Amino acid sequence: MVGIGGGGDVVGALAAAGLAAASGTPSVLGGLTWERRPVDPLPGPRRLDELSGAEPLNDAVALAGPQTTGPGGFRFAEARMAELLGEPTVLVDPHPGPHGVAAALADAAARLGADVVVLLDVGGDVLAHGDEVSLASPLADAVMLATAPELAARGLPVLGAVFGAGCDGELTPEEVAARLAEVAAGGGARGEHEPDEPTLERLAAAVAAVPTEASRMALRCARGERGRRFIRDGRSVVTLTAAGGRVFLFDPLVALASAARLADAVRDAVSLADADARLARLGVRTELAAELTRR
């Protein structure tokens, strides 16, 4: 269960893990080596050789423990989750681009005994077209969703997932609903689920331990809160809805052929930098570009 947007998306991955747990299926949680600027002031994600206290599985995937840190000693969200869960989590370095990351994920899945990969985005911007007014962090999601064709080609089943629709201040709930409808129209819907109470309790513990506003808003949606709320120190407004508290599963290959236009645009990128350049040529400003500008 990989939270593909960086930052606190590993917390949101608990929602999908809860669905598996309800059917007696164990899972391994993970996320990216890309923390938000308040946590990691360096632009972009960290390479594995920049990590301390991690166990590399290959060139792009490592296991994180409670003491896993990046340059300057900051703790990854995945390290905090490892501490909370009492077991290692996975850290994925997206620098190699879709094909390289897919190969690394397939290798890691084999080593960990995982037979399905779930790529979960908190918010729903993984399905962005690119022209949404508040879109701010499309790169990580696009690169990670674009691993799906290679994973499938390697015989590893892969699912896409959205939790916390509209809860990150980027796409609105209405925009996320429209993008999910596009995927459904192509035959790619794979179910809509409400997290059970044990999962919500785990989410509550996680949002208390890991700085993550989007997953916190998703939990509030699942607990029944509705209406407009401010996030990011009042710089963004989100609308809490019933959909924000649900997990939407979809076929990522259908998504790439329909709503997920940005992921499709980077599917042949040979690196994260190449993917960033491809989105720039489409007129899409990414989180990497923003971080490099503020450096």
C-alpha positions, 0 to 999 in steps of 0.5 A: 500500500503505497501513498504516492503523493509524498508527505503524509500520504502514507497515513492515507494508505491506512484506509486501503490497508484497512480494507485488506485487513477486513478480509484477513489480508496483511499489507505493508505500508509505504510512501515516498522519500519526498517530504513537504518543505516544512519537514525537509527544506531541500527541494525534491525527494531524497535519494536512498543514499541520503537516508540514515537508518534505512535498509535498502532493498534495491536502488529505489526502495528501502525499509524505514524504521522509527529512526529513519531520517533524512539530511539534517535529521528530519524524520520521514512520515514513514518513520513515524508510521513505523514507530506507530505500527511497530513494523517497518514501512517502505520508502520509495525514491521516485528519481528513476522515473516510472520504469525504474520505480516499477522495476524496484517496486516489483523487486521489493514486492517479491522480497516482502511477499506482496502479491498486489500493489496499491497506489493510493493518492490522498486528495484525487489529483492523481487523476488531474487533467492539468488545467485545474485552478488549484493543482499544485503537486501533480508530479509525484502522483503522475510518476507513481501512477505511470508505474502501473503498465510496467508493474502489470507487464511484470505480472504484478496486479496493481490497483489505483486508489483515492482517499480523501477526495478534495481534502488536499486543497487541490482538486475540488470534490466535484472535480475528483468526482468527475475524474472518477466518472471518466475512469468508470465510463472506461470500465475502470471502477473497482469499488467504493468503500467506507473504512470500518471503525478499527481502521478509523481508530488507526487513522486517528492515531496516525494523524496524531503522530504524523503531520498531515492535513489532507489525511486529517481532513479525510478522517474528519469526512469519514467521521461525519463532518461536512462543510468548508474548512481551512488548511495550510494556515488558512491559505487553502479551503477544502470542503468536507463531504461524504466522498472524502471519507471513502476509498475509491479503487480503480484500474490504473491502466484505464485511468491512464487512458482516460482521466489521468492525462498527466500520468499518461504524459510521463509514462515513458519518462526516464527520470523524475527530472524528465517527467517534470520537463514533460509536464512543464512543456504542457504548461503544468507547474509542478511541486518540484518546480515550486520547490526549486524556485523557493530554494 
